[in-house]
Amino acid sequence: MPAAPQFATATYGLAAVLAWGTSDFVGGYATRRANAFLFTTVVNLGGLLLMGTLATVTHAALPSGRSVAWVLAGGISGGASLAIFYRALSAGRMGVTAPIAAVLGAAIPALVSIFTEGAPGRIPMAGFFLAAAGLWLITRSEDGSAPKGIGLAVAAGIGFAGFYLCVRQAGEGSALWIATFTRTGGLMVTGAIVLLSGNYRDITAAGVRWGVLTGCVDSIGTMLFVRASQTGRLDEAVVISSLYPAVTVLLARVFLKERLTRWRFVGLLAALAAVPMIAAQ
C-alpha cells in the first residue's frame, strides 16, 4: 500500500537517508586514496549518466528554463560542497565530521522555511529539536578536542544548505531531471577545478569504479530528497533527510571499527525517534 499523504515526505526522506548515508561512507573511504575533486568529478559523471538515462527512458517531462537555472545553481553549490565533504570525511573520523555538515546543512534551510512558510505544529517543532539534539550527541567529542576536518565539514554544510534551497526553488518538475541537472552543475564546477589544477591521474581504476557507484547511489538519494521536498514542507524534508550521518556512523562502526560511544548511540536513537514527530501534521 502507498504511504499516507502526510507521511510521504518522511518516507522519501528516510529512503534518501539510507542512500546518502551509504554513498557518504563509500565516498569518504575512497577519497583516502584519491584527490577529492577528481573523485567527485567521477561521482558527478556516474550520477549524471544514471539519472539522465532514467529520465530519458521514462520520457519524463523536461522542467522549465527557470527550474533548470535553479537546479544548476544548486548543483554547483552541492557539487563543490560534496568534494569538500569527502575531503573532510577522509581527513577525520566519519562519525564526527558527517554530522557537523548535516546539522549546518539542515539548520539554514529549516530556518528559511520557518520564516517563509510559518512555524510548523508543536509536535513537528519538538521533533526538530530532538533531531538536532540527536545529531549533537553523535557529533560531540568525548575528550573535548576538535576533530580533524571540522573546518571542511562546516564549509560543506553551508554549501549543502545552498543546494537544498535551490532545489526547492526548482518547483514541481521531474525528480529525475532535477537530479540530472544537479549532477550537471556539480560536474561543471568540479570538472573545471580538475582542469585548472591539471590533476588527472590521482585516482586508481578501483577509485573510478567506486566513484561511479557512489555517484549512482548519491543521485538516487538526491532524487528521493527532491520528492520529499515536493510532497511537504522544506524544513520537514531537509531535517529528516539530514539524518543520513546515522547510516554513515553505523557503517563506519561495522567496517572501520570506529568507536560508537554510549552517547552517540543515544543520539542515534533520538534522531530515529524524531522522524515520526517531524512527520506529524
N, C-alpha and C positions, 0 to 999 in steps of 0.2 A: 504494500500500500504506500502511496506517496506521503511524504511528510506533511503534517498540517501546515497551513499557510504561515501561522505565527512562528513555527519552528523551522521554516525553510532556510532562513538566514543562518540559524545555528547549525543546521545540518550541512549546508555548503561550507560554512566557516570551519567546522570540525574536520571536514574532509580536506580543506586547504591546510589545516594544521598538520595533518598526517603527511601530506605531500611536501610541504615546505620544511617541516622538521627533518624529514628523511633527506631531502636534497641538500639542506644545510650541513648535515653531518657528512655526507659524501663529499660535497664541495670543500668543506673545511679541511677534511682529511687529505683530499687530493692536492690541494694547494700548498701543502707542506713540501711538495716535490715539484712545484711549477710556479711560474710567475702568475700572480693573481689576475692581472689584466688580460694576459694571454689566455689563461684558463677560462676566464669569464667570457671572453670573445667566443671560445668554443661552446660554452654553455648557451650563450645567446643564439649562436648559429643552430645548435641542436634543437633548441626550443622553437626557433623560427620555422625550421623545416617541419617539425611535428604539427604545430598549430596551423601553419599555412596549408599543409596538406589536408588536415581535418576540415578546415574551413572551406577549402575548395571542393573536397569530395562531398560534403554535406550540403553544398550550394547555399551556404549561409549568406545572408544579405550584407553587403558592404555598409559600414557606418558612414555617416555624413562627413564632409570635409572638416567641419568643426570638431567632431568627435575624434577624428584621426589626428588632428593637431594636438588635442589634449593628451591623447594616448601616447603619441610620440614624445611629448614633453615628459610624461610620466615614465616612459621607458628610458629616456636619457637620465632622469634622476635616479630611477631604480637600478639601471644598468651600472652606472658608476658606483652607486652605493653597494651593490652586490659584490663588486670586485673588492672594495674596501672591507666589506663584511667578511669575505672569505679570507682576506689577509689577517683580519682580527682573529678569526677562528683558528687559523694556523699558527698565529703568534702566541696566543694564550690558551687558556682552558675553555673548551667549547661550552662547558656547563656554566660558565660565568659570563663570557663575552656575548653569547647569543641572547640571553635575557635582557642585557643592557640595551642592545639595539632594538629589541622588541618593545620594551617599555617606552622608549622615546618615540619609536615609530607609531605606536598606538596612541600615546597621550596627546600628541599635537593634533591629529585629525579628529580625535574624540572631543577635544575642547572646541574645535572649529564647528563640529556637528552640533554640539550642545548650544553653541552661540547662534547658529543659523537655523536649526530645526527645533530649538527649545529643549528643555531638560526632559529626559525620559521619566518613567514612573519610579516610585521609590524602590521597588524590588530590583529593576534593572540597574538603577544607580548604585544600590548596595552591592550588586554583582560586579560593577566596575571597580569599586573599592576593594572587594575581595580578590578580584583578579590581579589588581595592582599589588596588593599585599603578598599574594602568592608569588608573583614574579620577583618581588623584592627579596623574599626569603630564598628563592632559587639563586638570586644574584649575589647576596651578601657574602662577604669574605669572612671566613672563620677566624683568621688571625689578624684581621684589621688592615692588612696590606692591600694596596691597589693591584688588581690583577693586570697581567700583561695584555696589551691590545685594547685597553679600555677607551683610549682616545679615538682609535679607529672605530670601535663599536659605537661611540657617541655620534661620530660623523655619519656612519652608515644609518643609524636610527633616524637622523634628521632627513637624510635622503629618502629613506623608505616612507617617511611621512609625506614628502612631496609626491611620491609615487601614488600613495593612497588617495590623496586629494585630487590629483589629476585624473585618475581613473574614474573617480566619482563624477567628475565633470563630463566624462565621455557619454553619459546617459545610458539609454536602454539598448544600445547596439548589440550585435552578436558577440557573445563572450569569446568565441573562438577567434574572431577577427581582432577584437580588442587585445587578447593575449598575443596574437601575431604581431600587431603593431607595437606593443610594448617591447617585444623582443627586437623588432626593427630599430627602435630608438636606442635600446641597450647596445645593439651591435654597432650602431653608428658611433657612439661615444667610446666604447672600449676598443673597437677596431681602429679608430683614429689615434688613440693613445698608443696602441701597439705599433702602428705605422710610424708615428713620430719618434718612438723610442728605438725602433729598429730591432726590437727583441722578438724574433720569430721562432727561436729554437729552444727556449727554456721550458720545454714540456716534452714528456715522453709519449710514445704511442699509446701506452696504457693510460696516461693522463688525458689524451684526446678522447679515448673511449669513455673514461669516467666523466669527462666534461659533457659529452653528448648525452649520456644517461642522466646526469644532473640537470641539464637543460630541459630535457623532456619531462622529468618529474616536477621540476620547479615550475614549468609552464602550465602543467596540469593544475598545480596549486594556484597559479595566477588566474586561470580560467574559473576555478571554483570560487576564488575570492570575488571576482567580478560578478558572478551570480549571487553571491552573498550580499554584495553591496547593492545589487539591483532589486533584491527582494525585501529589503528592510532599511533601517537607518544605518548611516555610515558608521556611527560610533559603535553600534552593536556588531556590525560586520568586522570592523577593524580590531576591536578588543578581543573578540573570540578568535579570529584568525591569527592574532599575535601571540596566542598561547603555544605556537609551534616550538619554542625552546624546550617545552616539556618533552617532546619527542626527541629533540637533539640531545638533551641531558640523558635520557634513558638509553639511547643508542651509544652515547659516549661511555656510559657506565657498563654496558654489556660488552662492547667491542674494544674499548680503550682502557677499561678498568678504572675510569675516573671515579673518585670517591663520591658517593651520594650520602651526604650527612643527614642527620635526623631532621634538621630544619629545612633542608632542601626537599626532603620527602614530604614534609608538612606543606611546603609551598606548592608542590605538585598537586596535592590533594585539594588545597584551597583553590587553585586555578581550575581544577576539574569541577569543583562544586559551584564555581561562579557561572559556568556555562548556562545551566537551566535558569538561573536567576536573571541573567542578561537577556535570555530569550523570552522571558515572561512579558506579556503585554497587558 
